[in-house]
Amino acid sequence: MHISEIEQFRLEKAVRAMCSSRNQSILAEMGKVQYEIYSEGVIFSKLCFLLDSSHINAEFPIAKLEYDHDKNLWNLYLAEREEGSTELLAWIPYPKLQPNAEFTHLLNEIELDPYQIIW
C-alpha cells in the first residue's frame, strides 16, 4: 500500500533538504548522496566520483526509509553488501533505533549518522 500524497510530499521535501545540506558540506571524494522516492518510502544511494569530481564512478544503495501500513510506523534499513561490492544483497533493519511514527526522527539519524554505520 502506498503512502498518502501529502505524506509523500512531506517526505520528499525533508529528504531533498537533507540531501542538499549533506552534499554541500561534504567533499565529492567522500561520496555524495542521492535519493529515489517510491510508493512506500525512499531509498538513499551514495555516489562515488572519479578523481575529476564530475563523473560518477560507482553508485550503491546505503539506506532505506519505508512505511509499514500495518503498524503505522516508519522503518530504517541499511543495505547489506559484500565488502568491495556495489551489489545489494539484502535490506537489514537499522540496529540502533526502533521504528517510529514520524519519518523525521529516522531521517535525522541518516543525516547525522552518530554511529558511523551509514556513510
Summary of the structure (lengths in Angstrom):
residues: 119
radius of gyration: 14.3
end to end distance: 29.4
largest distance: 46.6
contacts: 304
relative contact order: 0.15
helix: 28%
strand: 38%
